[in-house]
């Protein structure tokens, strides 16, 4: 019986909800934060937390390595806006740098095909 042993409860919960390492690695390799994500107001913090969880589940325990994986999952066009990682960058530092830039990123827009089509239709009508 577990009783009130918080440490044991924590260990069991982590074991229960931890991704298998092969799925965690696959998630890290396939998850990206793109310009489209930014224009759709996706939270970079959500992306980071998801990637950090996958990195931990894959067995990567070194914070610098975890952050490198997250950093490299961000589109280059967005990554140029955040400070390069150092051996002393903490998760909180990194999250703060993302929070500092997210509103700027959200202003980037990728025209929707519907908007482009509507614009072409309106333009062609006024030119006739």
Buried (B, 14 or more C-beta within 10 A) or exposed (E): EEEEEEEEEEEEEEEEEEBEEEEBBBBBEEBEBBBEBBBEEBBBBEBBBBBBBBBBBBEBEEBBEBBBBBBEBBBEEBEEBBEEBEEEBEBEBBBEBBEEBBEEBBEEEEEEEEEEEEEEEEEEEEEE
